[in-house]
Amino acid sequence: SRDLKSNREKYTDEDIDLVFDKLVHLLQYVYDKDFFQENYRTMLAKRLLDSNVEDGSERIMISKLKMKLGAAFTSKLETMITDRNMSVELMSDFKKWLREESVALPIKDFRASVLTTGSWPHYLVDNMIPPRDVSASLDVFRRFYDERTKNRILQWIHSLSKATLRAEFKCGSREMNMSGYQASICLLFNQQEEIPFQQVCSQLGLQPTEAKLAVLGLTSGKRNVLLRSGKGKSLGRDEVLTFNAAMVEAKKRFD
């Protein structure tokens, strides 16, 4: 439950175990268990891709599902947990490799998760052209990965990526948490003061629908990181975007 997630410290391991037992018991009344599995897998993926989430409780729940519904039901879920843990180890080895090779990445805290195709939910592989610093970091990681593995191909799923950018505003330096698409758009303003929306799409290789959602998230709400020449919910292809250096924000770090 949401309360269990947000107030984890209030509950003992016994409390959590009891909740999980009750949830698994309720499954006997669920007719379409395949539908349940797909939804559970989707939500599990979101949790595992959050670097701040521990997987101890996830393992307990999956083991209970396995006892109740069999190994075939939980095989993909178990692979997802394994992928997450192997990715943590992989990044540790990657940092060691960087030191040994004396390679410095343009991105300060670069992290990649390697997911097994078929076990995770289906994600569309886009054709985004990453900004220079991002592309350089991806190339270095690919070089490291190719040295360790054979007959494996990496495909980047940029729609799942997240980033924290530091920007200078008149109110001072601020750190911004945002999606990978949004970060890529913001990085374009390191080279240009203003950019037409159509050029954003062409430079990053994004479909207008993908870029539009990212831009609207940066130009609306309480914090307008970017300014647009037009108004309304519809974003025109000829609209021009500019970085809003005058934005005022009290928090040093924000979403």
C-alpha positions as CSV (number, residue, x, y, z in Angstrom):
1,S,0.0,0.0,0.0
2,R,1.0,3.6,-0.3
3,D,1.1,4.0,3.5
4,L,3.4,1.0,3.7
5,K,5.7,2.5,1.1
6,S,5.8,6.1,2.6
7,N,6.0,5.0,6.2
8,R,8.2,1.9,6.0
9,E,10.0,2.7,9.4
10,K,6.6,2.4,11.2
11,Y,6.3,-1.3,10.4
12,T,8.2,-4.3,11.7
13,D,9.2,-7.1,9.4
14,E,6.4,-9.2,10.9
15,D,3.9,-6.5,10.0
16,I,5.0,-6.5,6.4
17,D,5.1,-10.3,6.2
18,L,1.5,-10.4,7.4
19,V,0.4,-7.8,4.8
20,F,2.1,-9.8,2.0
21,D,0.4,-13.0,3.2
22,K,-3.0,-11.4,3.1
23,L,-2.3,-10.0,-0.4
24,V,-1.2,-13.4,-1.7
25,H,-4.3,-15.0,-0.1
26,L,-6.5,-12.5,-2.0
27,L,-5.0,-13.7,-5.3
28,Q,-7.1,-16.9,-5.2
29,Y,-10.1,-14.7,-5.9
30,V,-8.5,-13.1,-8.9
31,Y,-9.8,-14.7,-12.1
32,D,-7.3,-13.3,-14.6
33,K,-3.9,-14.0,-13.0
34,D,-2.0,-13.2,-16.3
35,F,-3.5,-9.7,-16.1
36,F,-2.4,-9.4,-12.5
37,Q,1.1,-10.6,-13.4
38,E,1.5,-8.0,-16.2
39,N,0.4,-5.1,-14.0
40,Y,2.6,-6.3,-11.1
41,R,5.6,-6.6,-13.5
42,T,5.0,-3.0,-14.8
43,M,4.8,-1.6,-11.3
44,L,7.8,-3.6,-10.1
45,A,9.8,-2.2,-13.0
46,K,9.1,1.3,-11.9
47,R,10.2,0.5,-8.4
48,L,13.4,-1.3,-9.4
49,L,14.4,1.5,-11.7
50,D,14.3,3.9,-8.8
51,S,17.9,3.8,-7.5
52,N,16.7,4.6,-3.9
53,V,14.5,1.6,-3.6
54,E,15.8,-1.5,-1.7
55,D,14.7,-4.9,-3.1
56,G,14.4,-6.8,0.2
57,S,10.7,-6.6,0.5
58,E,10.3,-7.2,-3.2
59,R,12.1,-10.5,-2.8
60,I,9.9,-11.6,0.0
61,M,6.7,-10.8,-1.9
62,I,8.0,-12.7,-5.0
63,S,8.9,-15.7,-3.0
64,K,5.4,-15.8,-1.6
65,L,3.9,-15.5,-5.1
66,K,6.2,-18.4,-6.2
67,M,5.0,-20.7,-3.4
68,K,1.4,-19.9,-4.2
69,L,1.4,-19.7,-8.0
70,G,4.6,-21.6,-9.1
71,A,8.0,-20.8,-10.5
72,A,6.7,-20.1,-14.0
73,F,4.6,-17.2,-12.7
74,T,7.5,-15.5,-11.0
75,S,10.4,-16.3,-13.3
76,K,10.4,-13.0,-15.1
77,L,10.0,-11.1,-11.8
78,E,13.0,-12.9,-10.4
79,T,15.1,-12.1,-13.5
80,M,14.2,-8.4,-13.0
81,I,15.5,-8.5,-9.4
82,T,18.7,-10.2,-10.6
83,D,19.1,-7.6,-13.4
84,R,18.8,-4.8,-10.9
85,N,21.5,-6.3,-8.5
86,M,23.8,-7.2,-11.4
87,S,23.5,-3.6,-12.7
88,V,24.6,-2.3,-9.3
89,E,27.7,-4.6,-9.5
90,L,28.3,-3.6,-13.1
91,M,28.4,0.1,-12.3
92,S,30.9,-0.6,-9.5
93,D,33.1,-2.5,-12.0
94,F,32.6,0.3,-14.5
95,K,33.9,3.0,-12.0
96,K,36.9,0.8,-11.3
97,W,37.5,0.4,-15.0
98,L,37.3,4.1,-15.5
99,R,40.0,4.7,-12.9
100,E,42.3,2.0,-14.4
101,E,41.8,3.4,-17.9
102,S,42.2,7.0,-16.7
103,V,38.9,7.9,-18.4
104,A,36.9,10.9,-17.2
105,L,33.2,11.0,-18.1
106,P,31.5,14.3,-19.1
107,I,28.6,13.3,-16.9
108,K,29.5,13.4,-13.2
109,D,27.3,10.6,-11.8
110,F,26.6,8.3,-14.8
111,R,24.6,5.2,-14.1
112,A,23.2,2.5,-16.5
113,S,20.8,-0.4,-15.8
114,V,21.1,-3.4,-18.1
115,L,17.8,-5.1,-18.5
116,T,17.1,-8.6,-19.9
117,T,14.9,-8.4,-23.0
118,G,11.7,-10.5,-22.5
119,S,11.7,-10.3,-18.7
120,W,10.9,-6.6,-18.3
121,P,7.9,-4.9,-19.7
122,H,8.1,-4.0,-23.4
123,Y,9.7,-0.6,-23.9
124,L,10.0,1.1,-27.3
125,V,13.5,1.8,-28.4
126,D,13.6,5.4,-29.7
127,N,16.0,6.9,-32.1
128,M,17.0,9.9,-30.0
129,I,20.3,11.5,-30.8
130,P,21.8,12.3,-27.3
131,P,23.5,15.6,-26.7
132,R,27.3,15.5,-26.9
133,D,28.1,14.9,-23.2
134,V,25.5,12.2,-22.9
135,S,26.6,10.5,-26.2
136,A,30.2,10.5,-25.1
137,S,29.3,8.8,-21.8
138,L,27.2,6.2,-23.5
139,D,30.0,5.4,-25.9
140,V,32.5,4.9,-23.1
141,F,30.1,2.6,-21.2
142,R,29.4,0.6,-24.4
143,R,33.2,0.1,-24.9
144,F,33.5,-1.2,-21.3
145,Y,30.4,-3.5,-21.7
146,D,31.6,-4.9,-25.1
147,E,35.0,-5.8,-23.5
148,R,33.1,-7.9,-20.8
149,T,30.5,-9.6,-22.9
150,K,30.2,-11.3,-26.3
151,N,27.2,-11.5,-28.6
152,R,25.2,-9.0,-26.6
153,I,23.8,-5.8,-28.1
154,L,23.0,-2.8,-26.0
155,Q,19.9,-0.8,-27.0
156,W,19.3,2.5,-25.1
157,I,15.8,3.2,-23.9
158,H,16.1,7.0,-23.4
159,S,12.4,7.3,-22.4
160,L,13.2,5.6,-19.0
161,S,16.2,7.8,-18.2
162,K,16.4,10.4,-15.5
163,A,18.8,13.2,-14.9
164,T,19.8,15.9,-12.4
165,L,21.0,19.1,-14.1
166,R,22.7,22.1,-12.4
167,A,21.8,25.5,-13.9
168,E,22.7,29.1,-13.1
169,F,19.7,31.4,-12.6
170,K,19.6,35.0,-11.4
171,C,18.6,33.5,-8.0
172,G,21.7,31.4,-7.9
173,S,22.7,27.8,-8.8
174,R,19.9,25.3,-8.7
175,E,19.7,21.5,-9.3
176,M,16.8,20.2,-11.3
177,N,15.5,16.6,-11.4
178,M,13.9,15.7,-14.7
179,S,13.4,13.1,-17.3
180,G,16.1,12.2,-19.8
181,Y,14.2,13.8,-22.7
182,Q,13.9,17.1,-20.7
183,A,17.5,17.1,-19.7
184,S,18.6,16.5,-23.3
185,I,16.5,19.5,-24.4
186,C,17.9,21.7,-21.7
187,L,21.5,20.8,-22.6
188,L,20.9,22.2,-26.1
189,F,20.8,25.7,-24.5
190,N,24.5,25.3,-23.6
191,Q,25.2,26.1,-27.3
192,Q,22.2,28.3,-28.3
193,E,20.2,31.0,-26.5
194,E,17.0,30.3,-28.3
195,I,15.9,27.2,-30.3
196,P,12.7,26.7,-32.5
197,F,10.7,23.7,-31.3
198,Q,11.1,22.1,-34.8
199,Q,14.9,22.3,-34.4
200,V,14.7,20.6,-31.0
201,C,13.0,17.7,-32.6
202,S,15.5,17.5,-35.5
203,Q,18.6,17.9,-33.3
204,L,17.6,15.2,-30.9
205,G,15.8,12.9,-33.4
206,L,12.6,12.9,-31.3
207,Q,9.1,12.6,-32.6
208,P,7.1,15.9,-32.1
209,T,4.7,14.1,-29.7
210,E,7.7,12.9,-27.5
211,A,9.4,16.3,-27.5
212,K,6.1,18.2,-27.0
213,L,5.4,16.4,-23.7
214,A,8.9,17.1,-22.4
215,V,8.8,20.8,-23.4
216,L,5.4,21.4,-21.9
217,G,6.7,20.0,-18.6
218,L,9.6,22.6,-18.7
219,T,7.4,25.5,-19.7
220,S,4.4,25.2,-17.5
221,G,3.6,24.9,-13.8
222,K,5.2,26.7,-11.0
223,R,8.7,26.6,-12.4
224,N,9.2,27.7,-16.0
225,V,12.7,26.5,-16.8
226,L,12.1,27.4,-20.4
227,L,10.0,30.1,-22.0
228,R,8.0,29.7,-25.2
229,S,6.9,32.2,-27.7
230,G,3.4,30.8,-27.9
231,K,0.7,30.1,-25.4
232,G,-1.9,27.5,-24.6
233,K,-1.8,23.7,-24.4
234,S,-0.9,23.3,-28.1
235,L,2.8,23.7,-28.9
236,G,3.4,24.9,-32.5
237,R,6.3,23.6,-34.5
238,D,7.4,27.2,-35.2
239,E,7.5,28.3,-31.6
240,V,10.8,29.5,-30.2
241,L,12.1,28.3,-26.8
242,T,14.5,30.2,-24.6
243,F,16.2,29.5,-21.3
244,N,14.5,31.3,-18.4
245,A,17.5,32.7,-16.5
246,A,15.2,35.0,-14.5
247,M,13.3,32.1,-12.9
248,V,13.1,32.4,-9.1
249,E,13.2,29.3,-6.9
250,A,13.9,29.2,-3.2
251,K,14.8,25.5,-3.1
252,K,18.3,24.6,-4.1
253,R,17.1,21.3,-5.6
254,F,13.7,20.7,-7.1
255,D,11.7,18.3,-9.4
